[in-house]
Amino acid sequence: MSELLGAAKQPAGDLIKDGTIETFEADVLRASMEAPVIVDFWATWCGPCKQLTPRLEKAVAGAKGRVRLVKIDIDKNQMLAAQMRIQSVPTVYAFFQGRPVDGFQGALPDSEIKAFVGRLAALVEGDGLGDAAELLDAADAAFNRGDVAGAAEMYGRIAEADSGDARALAGLARCHVAMKDFDRARTILDMIPEEKRNDAAVSSVRAALDLAEAEAPDADVSALARKVEQNPGDLAARFELAGAHAAAGNMEAAIDELLEIVARDRTWNDEAARKKLLTIFDALGFAHPASVRGRRRLSSILFS
């Protein structure tokens, strides 16, 4: 706590600074071990950058030392921009504990910038957890961005502080599903209190785990796709192709193949395609865009 109070008293010059490739390790990576660091990649010729940077500075100043900002001119630091794979500006990354945990591209309105900085501030606020809901949002964002390790670290911190937090435990289990550590994922799901095991987030992860365990991880997607192309009516091969797509994480392609089976023969193999679709929808979650589109298309097929 004293360290946090000390950080709040730091002058703005320590919280907001210009960075270079030479200072990146100290100002970003090492500094992020103490507090989240936002890195604003910008350019003098970039109009949206001129709008975004002052808003970031204002939001960081309002965070009172809990978040820092480093601004990097990509034209003066081309090697660093290439290493960070900057495709356009403005691009913003947030680092915590030495790795990226959030980010966005383009200019955002003040409300979204404030929420972005607020999520980062929650990482170190108060007892180190801050607002659990904001930290969970940050963990969700990290997972959706593909930073499974970063997401797992954040979910784990919340679960350690509150062993009954179903959303945190479900998120941690989902990370282990993504890492193919199915035994650990199931162990974590079993830690969730009985009265919370039917929560939507928990049910979604359990469905994702069941789906992942059921699929063959080494299936040759290309070979199966060729087989289906040569014989579109081979529903068994199409079903296997859908499973291969699902095992590879390509849920939209899996949904497409399963919908095609239902359209051709909805009763095939005791309605296996429809049942698999429902499992995928549960695994994705009710509000996932692919789930929404898939349910709509399934209804259209079944009731046409």
GIKANOR-V764079 format. One record per residue. N is the residue number from 1. RES is the residue in one small letter. PSI is psi in whole degrees, 0 to 359 (none if undefined). NEAR is the number of other C-alpha atoms within 8 Angstrom. Layout:
N;RES;PSI;NEAR
N;RES;PSI;NEAR
//
This chain:
1;m;319;6
2;s;325;5
3;e;322;6
4;l;318;12
5;l;322;8
6;g;320;8
7;a;325;10
8;a;339;9
9;k;1;8
10;q;145;9
11;p;156;6
12;a;329;7
13;g;332;6
14;d;337;8
15;l;331;13
16;i;118;12
17;k;163;9
18;d;144;7
19;g;164;12
20;t;176;11
21;i;330;9
22;e;329;6
23;t;358;9
24;f;316;10
25;e;316;9
26;a;313;8
27;d;337;11
28;v;296;14
29;l;308;14
30;r;321;11
31;a;329;11
32;s;351;14
33;m;340;10
34;e;325;8
35;a;154;13
36;p;141;18
37;v;122;14
38;i;132;12
39;v;118;13
40;d;106;13
41;f;122;13
42;w;177;13
43;a;151;11
44;t;332;6
45;w;0;4
46;c;112;10
47;g;310;6
48;p;331;9
49;c;322;14
50;k;336;8
51;q;320;9
52;l;314;11
53;t;313;9
54;p;327;8
55;r;321;10
56;l;316;10
57;e;318;10
58;k;316;8
59;a;320;11
60;v;319;15
61;a;323;10
62;g;343;6
63;a;353;11
64;k;47;10
65;g;353;13
66;r;342;13
67;v;144;15
68;r;162;13
69;l;130;14
70;v;126;14
71;k;128;12
72;i;119;12
73;d;115;12
74;i;332;11
75;d;330;6
76;k;350;6
77;n;58;11
78;q;324;8
79;m;318;7
80;l;318;10
81;a;321;11
82;a;319;8
83;q;326;7
84;m;1;6
85;r;46;6
86;i;117;9
87;q;331;4
88;s;164;6
89;v;152;12
90;p;142;15
91;t;133;13
92;v;130;11
93;y;148;12
94;a;130;13
95;f;142;16
96;f;135;14
97;q;34;11
98;g;5;10
99;r;158;8
100;p;137;11
101;v;348;15
102;d;173;11
103;g;173;9
104;f;167;7
105;q;148;9
106;g;168;9
107;a;140;9
108;l;155;7
109;p;162;6
110;d;320;7
111;s;320;6
112;e;325;8
113;i;317;12
114;k;318;9
115;a;321;8
116;f;310;8
117;v;323;12
118;g;320;10
119;r;321;12
120;l;319;13
121;a;328;13
122;a;339;14
123;l;333;12
124;v;3;14
125;e;144;12
126;g;248;8
127;d;13;7
128;g;350;8
129;l;327;13
130;g;214;13
131;d;112;8
132;a;324;9
133;a;319;6
134;e;321;11
135;l;323;15
136;l;321;12
137;d;319;9
138;a;321;13
139;a;318;14
140;d;316;10
141;a;320;11
142;a;317;14
143;f;315;12
144;n;334;7
145;r;351;7
146;g;1;6
147;d;75;11
148;v;319;11
149;a;317;7
150;g;318;13
151;a;317;17
152;a;321;12
153;e;318;8
154;m;316;11
155;y;319;14
156;g;322;11
157;r;319;9
158;i;316;13
159;a;326;12
160;e;323;7
161;a;330;6
162;d;95;7
163;s;351;9
164;g;7;8
165;d;102;10
166;a;322;13
167;r;319;9
168;a;316;12
169;l;321;17
170;a;318;13
171;g;318;12
172;l;319;14
173;a;319;14
174;r;322;12
175;c;318;14
176;h;329;12
177;v;315;13
178;a;329;8
179;m;6;7
180;k;21;6
181;d;75;9
182;f;323;10
183;d;316;6
184;r;321;9
185;a;315;15
186;r;324;11
187;t;318;8
188;i;319;12
189;l;324;12
190;d;343;7
191;m;346;7
192;i;132;13
193;p;143;9
194;e;319;5
195;e;350;5
196;k;4;9
197;r;348;10
198;n;7;7
199;d;149;8
200;a;317;7
201;a;321;10
202;v;315;14
203;s;322;12
204;s;316;12
205;v;321;13
206;r;319;11
207;a;320;12
208;a;321;15
209;l;313;14
210;d;319;8
211;l;314;12
212;a;321;10
213;e;334;7
214;a;340;6
215;e;153;10
216;a;113;8
217;p;338;7
218;d;13;4
219;a;142;6
220;d;101;7
221;v;316;9
222;s;316;6
223;a;318;7
224;l;321;12
225;a;320;10
226;r;321;8
227;k;318;9
228;v;321;12
229;e;322;7
230;q;331;6
231;n;82;7
232;p;337;8
233;g;0;5
234;d;88;8
235;l;330;8
236;a;317;6
237;a;321;10
238;r;322;15
239;f;320;12
240;e;322;9
241;l;319;13
242;a;319;13
243;g;321;11
244;a;319;15
245;h;317;13
246;a;318;14
247;a;330;11
248;a;358;7
249;g;5;6
250;n;76;9
251;m;325;10
252;e;319;7
253;a;321;10
254;a;317;14
255;i;317;12
256;d;314;8
257;e;319;12
258;l;322;15
259;l;324;14
260;e;322;8
261;i;313;14
262;v;319;14
263;a;325;8
264;r;320;6
265;d;93;7
266;r;339;11
267;t;2;8
268;w;131;10
269;n;49;5
270;d;44;5
271;e;37;10
272;a;322;9
273;a;316;13
274;r;318;11
275;k;320;8
276;k;322;9
277;l;315;11
278;l;324;8
279;t;317;11
280;i;319;14
281;f;318;12
282;d;320;12
283;a;322;14
284;l;329;11
285;g;148;11
286;f;324;8
287;a;355;6
288;h;135;8
289;p;319;6
290;a;325;9
291;s;317;13
292;v;311;10
293;r;318;8
294;g;317;11
295;r;319;9
296;r;316;8
297;r;323;9
298;l;316;9
299;s;318;8
300;s;320;8
301;i;314;9
302;l;329;7
303;f;15;5
304;s;none;4
//
